Structures are given as structure tokens and as C-alpha cells.
């Protein structure tokens, strides 16, 4: 298991886990706030399923942000690290090379299927470390099939080094409640709304409004898990009414903010 450090302890590279998966290995972990897994890789594949909080990772040089109910897929040999400002809980499954031949060849963000979640939750609830019986192994093969079927995206909240767009994204990340229209952002950085809109589609693969909504959703998750009420969270992420915030949250997560907070 990679070693975690909490700032300001010195940076170091983690050793490989003592146990190498021969099939699948299951483990759960809680990452404390302001903790870091320094850059490492391992010769097996891994899926990291986020159970609470938002997991922030750097995977093969690309930033990944995964909220609860999403999973990060890491093929064997992929370099990755993470730094999380808030406490995050996740479940990880290490997959031996011979078991991962038909799984995604590149890192990605997955939305696990209902069948995957049911099997994984059963294994973790039984405190299963690795398959012990033929029945367990059969279920794990189904779990692997579900990984290959899960919807994929490159990252939930992409970023960009574009000299114009990066200024806007950085400003919004510092203040997710900022409701400045795209036209005003364009004026601030001496370009046109049309140019910025085009850069959003080219660099991020989505519109400016969708990117800002995703940012607000991620920020809202952290606030809800701190115990803040829905009305305060709505205001802090830039919504003038709780109802509009609840609608946005439910469209993305499939549940209401209140239920999300109660279930955390």
C-alpha cells in the first residue's frame, strides 16, 4: 500500500505494497485532509472508487478530480499521485496483469455500473481481501466485465494551459461562486466571448457553463460533507436560490443535497 505523508513532512517515494495481487486485492482507505500520496506506479492495474469527498489525483501528467460514486481507472505502470485538501474515503481494487487484459488501456474516469457497485460493496462488507472461493472468483470476473462496460470520460473537471482560458479557470477555482458572464471574462483578458467559447470546447470538451457547473458541484460536495446546510451551500457556490441548486445537484448526482449529506 503506498505510504501517505501529511504536510509538512518530507516528500518521499512510497514502497510497493508487501502483497502482490494474484487475482484481485480489495482495500479501503481514508485520506486525511492535507495529505499526499507522492508519485508512484505499480505493475498491476487498479480501480479507485470514491465513497466520500472528492479525490484529486495527477495521473500520467493529467489532473483528475473524482467525486463520490465515480472511480479512477489506472492501468498497470501508470504514474500517479494525489493531494487532497479535504478528508476523502475510497475503496481500491488491485488487479493482477493476467486478469486485466480486456480492461481499458488508458487511464480514465469511470461511472461504475449498478452491478459493479453491488459486487464491490458485498466484497468490502464481508471484509474480503481477495477471492477465497470459486463463487467469489466468479463474482470478481463479473466485476471485471462491468469495469469494461462502465461509461468513461477523460476527467470530470478538465484543465487547460491555454494562455487565455487558464486565467479564467484559475479565477473560478479560487471562487466557485463567481457568476461573471463569459463576455465579461473575455473583456478582462482582452479577447472576445466567441474566442473564449471556442477555446472551452476545444480545450475542455464542454461549454463554459457546464465546466462552471461541474466546479460548483465538486465544491458543494465538500461543503455538504462539512455539515453545512443546503441553503448556505447553495449561496457559497453561487446560487441565488436553494431550489436551483437542488435541481443542479440532483441532475448530476441523482440524489438531493440533503440526502447526500445524510448518507455520507
C-alpha positions as CSV (number, residue, x, y, z in Angstrom):
1,X,0.0,0.0,0.0
2,X,1.5,3.4,-0.9
3,X,2.7,5.4,2.0
4,X,0.9,8.6,2.7
5,X,2.5,11.8,4.1
6,X,0.8,14.7,5.7
7,X,2.4,18.2,5.2
8,X,4.9,19.4,6.2
9,X,6.7,16.0,6.5
10,X,9.4,15.5,3.8
11,X,8.4,14.2,0.4
12,X,9.4,10.6,-0.4
13,X,8.5,7.8,-2.8
14,X,6.3,5.1,-1.4
15,X,7.4,1.4,-1.4
16,X,5.4,-1.2,-3.3
17,X,2.8,-3.0,-1.2
18,X,4.1,-6.1,0.5
19,X,1.3,-8.2,-1.1
20,X,1.2,-8.5,-4.9
21,X,-2.3,-9.4,-6.3
22,X,-2.5,-12.9,-7.9
23,X,-6.2,-12.2,-8.8
24,X,-7.8,-9.2,-7.1
25,X,-7.0,-7.4,-3.8
26,X,-9.6,-5.3,-2.0
27,X,-8.7,-2.5,0.4
28,X,-10.4,0.6,1.8
29,X,-8.7,3.8,3.0
30,X,-9.5,7.2,4.4
31,X,-7.2,10.1,3.3
32,X,-7.0,12.8,5.9
33,X,-7.1,16.4,4.8
34,X,-3.9,18.0,3.5
35,X,-2.4,14.5,2.9
36,X,-0.4,13.4,-0.1
37,X,0.4,10.2,-1.9
38,X,3.6,11.0,-3.7
39,X,4.2,9.9,-7.3
40,X,4.4,6.1,-7.8
41,X,3.3,3.3,-10.0
42,X,2.9,-0.4,-9.7
43,X,2.9,-3.4,-12.1
44,X,-0.8,-4.2,-11.7
45,X,-4.0,-2.3,-12.7
46,X,-6.1,-0.5,-10.1
47,X,-9.6,1.0,-9.8
48,X,-10.1,3.5,-7.0
49,X,-13.8,4.0,-6.1
50,X,-14.6,7.3,-4.3
51,X,-17.0,6.8,-1.4
52,X,-17.0,10.3,0.1
53,X,-15.3,13.6,-0.6
54,X,-13.5,14.5,-3.9
55,X,-10.4,12.6,-4.8
56,X,-7.8,14.8,-6.5
57,X,-5.1,13.0,-8.5
58,X,-2.4,13.6,-11.0
59,X,-2.4,10.7,-13.4
60,X,0.2,10.4,-16.2
61,X,0.6,14.2,-16.0
62,X,-3.1,14.9,-16.2
63,X,-5.3,16.2,-13.3
64,X,-8.2,14.0,-12.3
65,X,-11.0,15.1,-9.9
66,X,-13.4,12.3,-8.9
67,X,-16.4,13.0,-6.7
68,X,-18.3,10.3,-4.8
69,X,-19.8,7.5,-7.0
70,X,-17.0,7.9,-9.6
71,X,-13.9,5.8,-9.9
72,X,-10.4,6.4,-11.3
73,X,-9.0,3.6,-13.6
74,X,-5.2,3.2,-13.5
75,X,-3.7,0.6,-16.0
76,X,-0.5,-1.2,-14.9
77,X,2.6,1.0,-14.9
78,X,0.7,4.4,-14.8
79,X,2.4,7.0,-12.7
80,X,0.0,8.7,-10.3
81,X,0.0,10.9,-7.1
82,X,-2.6,12.7,-5.1
83,X,-3.0,15.7,-2.8
84,X,-6.3,16.2,-1.0
85,X,-7.2,19.3,1.0
86,X,-10.3,17.6,2.5
87,X,-10.8,14.2,4.1
88,X,-11.7,11.6,1.4
89,X,-12.7,7.9,1.7
90,X,-12.2,5.4,-1.1
91,X,-12.1,1.7,-1.9
92,X,-9.3,0.4,-4.1
93,X,-9.2,-2.9,-6.0
94,X,-5.7,-4.1,-7.3
95,X,-6.0,-6.3,-10.3
96,X,-3.3,-8.8,-11.4
97,X,-2.0,-8.3,-15.0
98,X,-3.4,-11.7,-16.2
99,X,-6.9,-10.5,-15.0
100,X,-6.9,-7.1,-16.7
101,X,-6.3,-8.0,-20.4
102,X,-9.7,-6.7,-21.6
103,X,-9.9,-3.6,-19.4
104,X,-9.2,0.0,-20.6
105,X,-5.7,0.5,-21.9
106,X,-5.5,4.2,-20.8
107,X,-6.3,6.0,-17.5
108,X,-9.8,7.3,-17.3
109,X,-12.6,8.3,-15.0
110,X,-15.4,5.7,-14.8
111,X,-19.0,5.8,-13.7
112,X,-19.3,2.3,-12.1
113,X,-22.4,0.3,-13.1
114,X,-25.0,-0.8,-10.5
115,X,-23.8,-4.4,-10.8
116,X,-20.2,-3.3,-10.2
117,X,-21.2,-1.4,-7.1
118,X,-23.3,-4.3,-5.8
119,X,-20.5,-6.8,-6.1
120,X,-17.8,-4.4,-4.8
121,X,-20.0,-3.4,-1.8
122,X,-20.6,-7.1,-1.0
123,X,-16.9,-7.9,-1.1
124,X,-16.0,-4.9,1.1
125,X,-18.8,-5.6,3.6
126,X,-17.5,-9.1,4.1
127,X,-14.0,-7.7,4.6
128,X,-12.8,-9.8,1.7
129,X,-9.1,-9.2,0.9
130,X,-9.0,-11.4,-2.1
131,X,-11.3,-14.1,-3.6
132,X,-11.2,-17.2,-1.5
133,X,-13.7,-19.5,-3.2
134,X,-14.8,-20.3,-6.7
135,X,-18.0,-18.4,-6.1
136,X,-16.0,-15.3,-5.1
137,X,-13.8,-15.6,-8.2
138,X,-16.9,-15.9,-10.5
139,X,-18.3,-12.7,-9.0
140,X,-14.9,-11.0,-9.5
141,X,-14.9,-11.9,-13.1
142,X,-18.3,-10.3,-13.5
143,X,-16.9,-7.2,-11.7
144,X,-14.1,-7.0,-14.2
145,X,-16.6,-7.3,-17.1
146,X,-18.5,-4.3,-15.5
147,X,-15.4,-2.2,-15.5
148,X,-15.0,-2.7,-19.3
149,X,-18.7,-1.7,-19.7
150,X,-18.7,1.4,-17.4
151,X,-19.1,4.8,-19.1
152,X,-15.8,6.6,-19.4
153,X,-14.5,10.1,-19.6
154,X,-11.0,11.6,-19.5
155,X,-11.6,13.6,-16.4
156,X,-14.6,15.1,-14.5
157,X,-13.2,18.7,-14.4
158,X,-10.5,19.1,-17.2
159,X,-8.0,21.9,-17.1
160,X,-6.0,23.8,-19.7
161,X,-2.7,25.5,-20.2
162,X,-4.2,27.8,-22.8
163,X,-2.9,31.3,-22.0
164,X,-6.4,32.9,-22.2
165,X,-8.5,30.1,-20.8
166,X,-6.2,29.2,-17.9
167,X,-6.7,32.7,-16.4
168,X,-10.5,32.2,-16.3
169,X,-10.3,28.7,-14.9
170,X,-7.9,29.7,-12.2
171,X,-10.1,32.6,-11.2
172,X,-13.2,30.4,-10.9
173,X,-11.4,27.7,-8.9
174,X,-10.4,30.3,-6.4
175,X,-14.1,31.5,-6.2
176,X,-16.6,29.0,-7.5
177,X,-19.5,31.4,-6.6
178,X,-18.2,33.9,-9.1
179,X,-21.1,34.3,-11.6
180,X,-19.3,36.7,-14.0
181,X,-20.6,36.0,-17.6
182,X,-18.2,34.7,-20.2
183,X,-18.4,38.0,-22.1
184,X,-17.1,39.9,-19.1
185,X,-14.3,37.4,-18.6
186,X,-13.4,37.9,-22.2
187,X,-13.2,41.7,-21.7
188,X,-11.0,41.3,-18.6
189,X,-8.4,39.3,-20.6
190,X,-8.7,41.4,-23.8
191,X,-10.3,38.8,-26.1
192,X,-13.8,38.1,-27.4
193,X,-16.6,36.0,-26.0
194,X,-16.6,33.9,-29.2
195,X,-12.9,33.2,-28.9
196,X,-13.3,32.1,-25.2
197,X,-16.3,29.9,-26.0
198,X,-14.4,28.2,-28.8
199,X,-11.4,27.6,-26.6
200,X,-13.7,26.0,-24.0
201,X,-15.0,23.5,-26.5
202,X,-11.5,22.8,-27.9
203,X,-9.6,22.6,-24.7
204,X,-12.2,21.3,-22.2
205,X,-14.6,19.4,-24.5
206,X,-17.6,21.2,-23.0
207,X,-19.2,24.7,-22.7
208,X,-18.1,27.3,-20.2
209,X,-21.4,27.0,-18.3
210,X,-21.1,23.2,-18.0
211,X,-17.5,23.5,-16.7
212,X,-18.5,26.0,-14.1
213,X,-21.5,23.8,-13.0
214,X,-19.1,20.9,-12.5
215,X,-16.8,23.0,-10.4
216,X,-19.7,24.2,-8.2
217,X,-20.9,20.6,-7.8
218,X,-17.4,19.5,-6.6
219,X,-17.2,22.4,-4.2
220,X,-20.7,21.7,-2.9
221,X,-19.8,18.1,-2.1
222,X,-17.0,19.2,0.2
223,X,-19.2,21.8,1.9
224,X,-22.1,19.3,2.5
225,X,-19.7,16.8,4.0
226,X,-18.5,19.5,6.4
227,X,-22.1,19.6,7.7
228,X,-23.2,22.9,6.2
229,X,-26.9,23.2,5.4
230,X,-28.3,23.2,1.9
231,X,-29.2,26.9,1.9
232,X,-25.7,28.0,3.0
233,X,-24.0,25.7,0.4
234,X,-26.2,27.0,-2.4
235,X,-25.1,30.5,-1.5
236,X,-21.4,29.6,-1.2
237,X,-21.3,28.0,-4.7
238,X,-23.1,30.9,-6.4
239,X,-26.8,30.0,-6.5
240,X,-29.4,32.7,-5.6
241,X,-32.0,30.1,-4.5
242,X,-31.8,26.7,-2.9
243,X,-34.2,25.3,-5.4
244,X,-31.9,26.0,-8.4
245,X,-29.0,24.5,-6.5
246,X,-31.0,21.4,-5.6
247,X,-32.1,20.9,-9.2
248,X,-28.5,21.1,-10.4
249,X,-27.2,18.8,-7.7
250,X,-29.9,16.2,-8.4
251,X,-29.3,16.3,-12.2
252,X,-25.6,15.5,-11.7
253,X,-25.7,13.1,-8.7
254,X,-29.1,11.5,-8.9
255,X,-29.9,12.5,-5.3
256,X,-30.7,15.6,-3.4
257,X,-28.1,17.6,-1.4
258,X,-29.8,16.8,1.8
259,X,-30.0,13.1,1.1
260,X,-26.3,13.1,0.0
261,X,-25.3,14.7,3.3
262,X,-27.4,12.3,5.3
263,X,-25.9,9.3,3.5
264,X,-22.3,10.4,3.8
